[in-house]
């Protein structure tokens, strides 16, 4: 799945974003990105352009809006579920803008997106006369590679010609969240380790059988656990009977 990167280090991964909407090609774009560009444990950015006015969502630490309204959460949900099954982390971003191409281009520049994946225009998707994927490919920053996916395959690619800026508010936020998650996991593991290494329960008391001592007072007595399995052959339960000799 793509080229290898250092495990657990968000700074070693390329910043990948997938544009999502309600159309089928958005789902195909996500599947292709996970199969081709993303490693397990990596954070993938899911970005949606809300063209129906202000979404009212709250901003994260990088200044990007989160989906807080029910209809936006419902839109992101299947994409998030698919990522979870693939062991991929998600970062949701909502852009409030009537011009979809403009919003995506500006977001890619501000967030320093290195790889942008877009579904080809189709009915039920971005309903504009202009070919939005083509407009985005032409206007995206020159450090961003743009992939247009149609029916699960790459229909066009616009390659980057230089490296992305080192400073990215979105990458910094992802690194911070990943670091906090790792600390929480370490604390949880420490708590489990302490609980498992606690004082052990004392073994059940054993009774010395007076009949187990020999004639020699110095002889070590045998332990009589005073318990016999009811499934043992020749059980000595109260209903057990013996055949007279």
C-alpha positions, 0 to 999 in steps of 0.5 A, spaced: 500 500 500 504 505 497 511 506 499 513 505 506 514 510 512 516 510 519 511 507 523 507 512 528 510 518 525 505 522 522 511 527 520 513 521 515 507 520 511 504 525 506 498 529 507 493 526 503 486 528 502 480 525 499 474 530 497 467 527 499 460 528 497 454 523 496 456 521 489 459 514 488 465 516 485 467 519 492 466 512 495 471 510 489 476 515 490 476 513 498 477 506 496 483 507 491 486 512 496 486 507 501 489 502 497 494 506 493 496 512 498 495 510 505 498 506 510 495 503 516 495 508 522 496 514 518 491 520 518 487 521 512 483 528 511 476 527 509 474 534 506 467 536 504 465 543 501 458 545 503 455 549 498 448 551 502 450 557 506 454 557 513 454 550 516 455 553 523 461 548 525 466 549 530 473 550 528 479 546 530 486 548 532 488 549 525 482 553 523 478 548 519 471 547 521 468 540 523 462 537 521 457 538 527 450 538 524 446 532 523 446 532 516 453 533 515 455 528 520 451 523 516 455 524 510 461 523 513 459 517 517 460 511 512 467 514 510 469 514 517 466 507 518 470 504 512 477 508 514 476 504 521 475 498 518 482 499 514 485 501 520 486 508 518 485 515 522 480 520 519 480 528 520 474 531 518 474 538 514 468 542 512 469 548 507 463 553 506 463 555 499 459 556 493 465 555 489 467 548 490 473 548 486 475 554 489 474 552 496 478 545 494 484 549 491 485 554 497 484 548 502 490 545 499 494 551 499 493 553 506 493 546 509 499 544 504 496 537 502 501 533 498 496 528 495 489 530 493 484 525 491 477 527 487 472 523 484 470 524 477 464 529 476 457 525 476 450 526 477 448 526 484 455 529 486 457 536 485 452 539 481 455 544 476 456 545 469 464 546 469 468 540 470 470 541 477 476 536 477 479 539 471 479 546 474 482 543 481 487 539 477 489 546 473 489 550 479 491 546 485 498 548 488 504 546 484 506 541 490 500 537 490 499 531 486 492 531 484 488 524 482 481 524 479 478 517 480 473 514 475 469 507 477 475 505 481 481 507 476 485 513 475 482 517 469 487 523 470 493 525 474 497 532 475 503 531 478 507 535 483 513 539 481 516 541 488 516 539 495 510 541 499 512 546 505 514 544 511 509 548 515 502 546 515 497 547 520 493 541 519 499 536 519 501 540 526 494 538 529 494 531 526 501 530 530 499 533 536 492 529 536 496 523 535 501 524 540 496 525 545 493 518 543 499 515 544 500 518 551 493 515 553 494 508 550 501 508 554 497 510 560 492 505 559 497 500 558 500 502 565 494 501 569 493 494 566 500 492 568 499 495 575 492 491 576 495 485 573 501 485 578 497 486 584 498 482 590 496 475 588 490 471 592 492 467 597 491 459 596 485 456 599 487 453 606 489 446 607 487 442 612 492 437 615 489 430 616 490 427 623 490 420 619 496 422 615 501 422 620 506 416 621 508 413 627 514 418 627 513 424 630 518 428 626 515 425 619 512 431 614 505 430 614 501 429 607 496 434 605 489 432 605 485 437 600 479 434 602 476 434 595 474 429 590 472 430 583 465 427 583 467 424 576 473 420 579 472 413 578 469 410 584 467 416 587 466 417 595 459 421 594 454 420 599 450 416 594 456 411 592 455 404 593 460 399 594 459 391 591 460 387 597 466 382 597 
